[in-house]
Amino acid sequence: MSATYQLVIRSGAGAGKVLPLDKTELHVGRDVTNDLVISDEKVSRRHARLYTEGDQYVVEDLGSTNGTFINGARLSGPHLLRAGEQITFGETSIVSYERIEGDPNATVMSTISSSASAPNMVPPPAAIPQPHKQPQQSYIAPDVPLARDDFEAAPPRSAPKKKTNTLLIVIVIIIVLFICLCGVIFWMIDSNNLYCTIAPSLFPGCPTP
């Protein structure tokens, strides 16, 4: 019989491959004796079968461990497939049931395994060349010498001035203490009339020794 529908592997082992449905019955599973071999440990050895009913196909789970799903819903019995539905075998192997448009013999796949070639990739569109742009140069202002007023306007350093003021205060205190000490000594000499005792030769009238 000529194939009207096909299975397209969307994800899992052998993603991107196509299997035309040209038999009245075919089996899906991990064992190499199946018509559609999926090398996935989540897929049972004899996982599911597809068979014709009129001009349509029916999918039936064969008591697999991880189940068969149609558009995310787990099968509990035979299901009449409609074009565009997604069949999941196990957990990660997703197959799309599609109607063939054009030549059914354009792509033929007997078995699929984990060693199959990489999926056909659509080449990316050619990059559109961009017009060359001249790099913008940032403006750098020339060095301008500082005016004399800039130096004169700079505030004086506070640290040397503080040190000078402290030294001046200390000197003033020493002078004041020295004057006070001299005044005290002079007062003691004058109050006790000790001129002749300290320097008799400098003061007239003092007895000579």
Secondary structure, DSSP 4 states (H G I P E B T S, - for coil): ----EEEEEEESTTTT-EEEE-SSEEEEESSTTSSEE---TTS-TT-EEEEEETTEEEEEE-S-SS-EEETTEEPSS-EE--TT-EEEETTTEEEEEEE--S-TTS---S---TTSPPPP-PPPPPPPPPPP-PPPPPP-PPP-PPPHHHHHTSPPPHHHHHHHHHHHHHHHHHHHHHHHHHHHHHHHHHHTT-HHHH-TTTSTTPPP-
